[in-house]
């Protein structure tokens, strides 16, 4: 009996020991410390920057870079233009005038003005003046006019303004005539008259309305006379009326009316004669009759010479 109790006690003790040994690794695992990330040191008060502020911190590097980039573009464009103008290759010169020069005008007009001012005298300078005026008036008419107004040499200024007005007249003849008058050119050599005549050919009524609204005087009469000449090709009676009612009495009116009547009498002598007979007797009727007679003689000469 005692032996059985002893045996049972021994077995129980062994089982308990085994159980303790079996649980030991699990307990040791639970006791292992968990390593957390070491806390970072807070920034010093002078370096505290929130994410929002960090995005808005201004820098001076970008404007400087842009400024340098623009200066480099200007320098490179001017260099390419100079090389093109000095080249014997027509294609390179054409590219310098048509592409590079307008690009430099848009980027830095002052650089263009400096380039032209520094170019040596001669045919090359004259070509540069013309092409610069053309390109500048295409980019900015006001800019081109301002540049011309700063020019010191009268001959070069006249050359430049003539090119500007030629370019502007294609889209805005009234403004082109205004620019010519601003610089006092184009009246004596007939340039302004040719501009208004081309305008009347393209749009008779618009040019006539504009001319009629100008201040009365020799300049206005000069333009009306050219418009009447164009009007006489399709409406001679209206053209004669324009010369009589829109021009001041004097040599300019006489010349304009005579020109209209000559054209009219050459094309339709009967209609011209009937109109002349309806005029009041006096200087105008005599002038018109003389012009019609001149046309009749010219027409008779042509008929006599024909086979």
C-alpha positions in Angstrom: 0.0 0.0 0.0 2.8 2.4 0.9 4.6 1.4 -2.2 1.6 2.4 -4.4 1.3 5.8 -2.8 5.0 6.4 -3.4 4.7 5.4 -7.0 1.7 7.7 -7.6 3.5 10.6 -6.0 6.6 10.1 -8.2 4.5 10.1 -11.3 2.6 13.3 -10.4 5.9 15.1 -9.6 7.3 14.1 -13.0 4.2 15.3 -14.9 4.3 18.6 -13.1 8.0 19.1 -13.9 7.3 18.2 -17.6 4.5 20.7 -17.7 6.7 23.4 -16.2 9.4 22.8 -18.8 6.9 22.8 -21.6 5.5 26.3 -20.6 8.9 27.8 -20.2 9.7 28.9 -23.8 6.2 30.5 -24.1 6.7 32.5 -21.0 10.2 33.5 -22.1 8.8 34.7 -25.4 6.2 36.9 -23.7 8.9 38.5 -21.6 11.0 39.6 -24.6 10.9 43.4 -24.8 9.3 45.0 -28.0 11.7 47.5 -29.5 10.0 50.6 -30.5 11.4 53.2 -33.0 13.6 55.5 -31.2 11.9 58.9 -30.8 13.3 61.6 -33.1 14.5 64.8 -31.6 12.2 67.7 -32.0 13.5 70.5 -34.3 15.0 73.5 -32.7 12.7 76.5 -32.3 14.5 78.3 -35.1 13.9 75.5 -37.6 10.3 74.7 -37.0 8.5 74.5 -40.4 5.1 73.2 -40.9 4.2 71.3 -44.1 2.0 74.1 -45.3 4.7 76.7 -44.7 7.3 74.5 -46.3 5.4 74.6 -49.5 5.3 78.4 -49.5 8.9 79.2 -48.6 10.0 81.7 -51.3 13.1 81.1 -53.2 15.1 83.5 -55.4 16.6 80.8 -57.6 13.7 80.5 -60.1 13.5 84.2 -61.1 17.2 84.4 -61.4 17.2 81.4 -63.6 14.4 82.8 -65.8 16.2 86.1 -66.1 19.4 84.4 -67.1 17.5 82.2 -69.5 15.9 85.3 -71.2 19.2 87.1 -71.5 20.7 84.0 -73.0 17.8 83.8 -75.5 18.3 87.4 -76.5 22.1 86.9 -76.9 21.6 83.8 -78.9 19.0 85.3 -81.2 21.1 88.4 -81.9 24.1 86.2 -82.6 22.1 84.1 -85.1 20.7 87.2 -86.8 24.1 88.7 -87.2 25.5 85.5 -88.6 22.5 85.2 -91.0 22.9 88.8 -92.3 26.6 88.3 -92.9 26.1 85.0 -94.6 26.3 84.5 -98.4 23.5 82.0 -98.1 20.2 83.6 -99.2 18.3 81.1 -97.2 20.0 82.1 -93.9 19.5 85.8 -94.6 15.8 85.2 -95.3 15.4 83.2 -92.1 17.2 86.0 -90.1 14.7 88.6 -91.5 11.5 86.6 -91.5 11.8 84.4 -88.4 14.6 85.5 -86.1 14.2 89.3 -86.3 10.4 89.2 -85.4 11.2 86.8 -82.6 13.8 89.2 -81.1 11.4 92.1 -81.5 8.8 90.3 -79.4 11.4 89.2 -76.8 13.5 92.4 -76.5 12.7 95.4 -78.8 15.6 97.3 -77.2 18.1 94.7 -78.4 16.8 95.1 -81.9 17.2 98.9 -81.8 20.8 98.4 -80.5 21.5 95.9 -83.3 20.3 98.3 -86.0 22.1 101.3 -84.5 25.4 99.3 -84.4 25.2 98.0 -88.0 27.7 99.6 -90.3 26.7 102.0 -93.1 26.0 100.6 -96.6 23.5 98.5 -98.5 23.4 96.0 -95.7 22.3 98.7 -93.2 19.6 99.9 -95.6 18.3 96.4 -96.0 18.3 95.9 -92.3 16.4 99.1 -91.8 13.7 98.1 -94.3 13.3 94.6 -93.0 13.3 95.7 -89.4 10.5 98.3 -90.1 8.5 95.6 -91.9 8.9 93.1 -89.2 8.3 95.6 -86.4 5.1 96.9 -87.9 3.9 93.4 -88.2 4.5 92.7 -84.5 3.5 96.1 -83.2 2.6 99.2 -85.3 2.9 101.4 -82.2 6.3 100.0 -81.4 7.5 100.5 -84.9 6.3 104.1 -84.9 8.0 104.8 -81.5 11.2 103.4 -82.9 11.1 105.6 -86.0 10.4 108.7 -83.9 13.7 108.1 -82.0 15.8 107.9 -85.1 18.1 110.8 -85.6 18.9 110.6 -89.3 16.2 112.1 -91.5 16.9 109.9 -94.5 16.8 106.7 -92.4 13.6 107.8 -90.6 11.9 108.5 -93.9 13.0 105.1 -95.3 11.7 103.3 -92.2 8.4 105.2 -92.1 7.7 104.5 -95.7 8.2 100.8 -95.1 5.9 101.0 -92.0 3.1 102.8 -93.9 3.4 100.4 -96.8 2.9 97.5 -94.4 0.1 99.2 -92.4 -1.8 100.3 -95.6 -2.6 96.7 -96.5 -4.9 96.4 -93.5 -5.6 100.0 -92.3 -5.1 102.6 -95.0 -6.5 105.4 -92.9 -3.9 104.7 -90.2 -1.1 104.5 -92.8 -2.0 107.9 -94.1 -2.1 109.3 -90.6 1.4 107.9 -89.9 2.7 109.5 -93.1 1.3 112.9 -92.1 2.7 112.5 -88.6 6.2 112.3 -90.0 5.5 114.7 -92.9 6.3 112.3 -95.7 4.4 110.9 -98.6 2.6 114.0 -99.8 5.1 115.5 -102.2 6.1 112.2 -103.8 2.6 110.9 -104.3 2.9 108.0 -101.9 -0.2 109.1 -99.9 -2.2 109.6 -103.1 -1.3 106.1 -104.3 -2.4 104.7 -101.0 -5.8 106.3 -101.1 -6.3 105.4 -104.8 -5.6 101.7 -104.0 -8.0 102.0 -101.0 -10.7 103.4 -103.3 -10.1 100.6 -105.8 -10.8 98.0 -103.1 -13.5 99.9 -101.2 -14.7 103.1 -102.8 -17.4 104.0 -100.4 -15.3 103.5 -97.3 -12.4 105.6 -98.7 -14.8 108.3 -99.8 -16.5 108.5 -96.4 -13.2 108.7 -94.7 -11.9 111.5 -97.0 -15.1 113.5 -96.6 -14.7 113.5 -92.9 -11.2 115.0 -93.0 -10.5 118.7 -92.4 -11.1 120.8 -95.4 -8.0 122.0 -97.2 -5.4 121.1 -99.8 -4.6 117.7 -98.2 -8.2 116.7 -98.2 -8.7 117.9 -101.8 -5.6 115.9 -102.9 -7.2 112.7 -101.6 -10.7 113.4 -102.9 -9.2 114.0 -106.4 -7.7 110.5 -106.5 -10.9 108.9 -105.2 -12.9 110.7 -107.9 -10.6 109.3 -110.6 -11.3 105.8 -109.4 -15.0 106.5 -109.1 -15.1 107.8 -112.7 -14.3 104.3 -114.0 -17.7 103.0 -112.9 -19.9 106.0 -112.0 -18.5 109.1 -113.9 -21.5 111.3 -113.1 -21.1 110.6 -109.4 -17.4 111.2 -109.7 -18.0 114.6 -111.3 -20.4 115.5 -108.5 -17.8 114.4 -105.9 -15.2 116.8 -107.5 -17.7 119.7 -107.6 -19.2 119.3 -104.1 -16.4 117.8 -102.0 -13.4 119.9 -103.2 -12.7 123.6 -102.7 -12.7 125.8 -105.8 -9.3 126.2 -107.3 -6.7 124.5 -109.5 -7.0 121.2 -107.7 -10.8 121.0 -108.3 -10.3 122.1 -112.0 -7.8 119.3 -112.6 -9.9 116.7 -110.9 -13.1 117.6 -112.8 -11.2 117.7 -116.1 -9.8 114.3 -115.5 -13.2 112.9 -114.7 -14.9 114.4 -117.8 -12.1 113.2 -120.1 -12.5 109.7 -118.9 -16.3 110.0 -119.2 -16.3 111.5 -122.7 -13.9 108.9 -124.0 -16.2 106.1 -122.9 -19.6 107.6 -123.4 -19.4 111.0 -125.2 -23.2 111.4 -125.5 -23.8 111.0 -121.8 -20.9 113.3 -121.0 -22.1 116.0 -123.4 -25.6 115.9 -122.0 -24.3 116.4 -118.5 -22.1 119.3 -119.6 -25.0 121.1 -121.3 -27.0 120.8 -118.0 -24.3 122.7 -116.1 -24.7 126.4 -115.4 -22.9 128.6 -117.9 -19.6 129.7 -116.6 -16.1 128.5 -115.7 -17.1 125.0 -114.8 -19.1 124.4 -117.9 -16.3 125.8 -120.1 -13.8 123.6 -118.3 -15.9 120.5 -118.8 -16.5 121.2 -122.4 -12.8 121.7 -123.1 -12.0 118.4 -121.5 -14.7 116.6 -123.5 -13.4 118.2 -126.7 -9.9 116.9 -125.9 -11.2 113.4 -125.5 -13.2 113.6 -128.8 -10.0 114.6 -130.6 -8.1 111.7 -129.0 -10.9 109.3 -129.9 -10.9 110.6 -133.5 -7.2 110.2 -133.7 -7.4 106.6 -132.6 -10.2 105.9 -135.1 -8.2 107.4 -137.9 -5.2 105.2 -137.1 -7.2 102.0 -137.0 -7.2 99.9 -140.2 
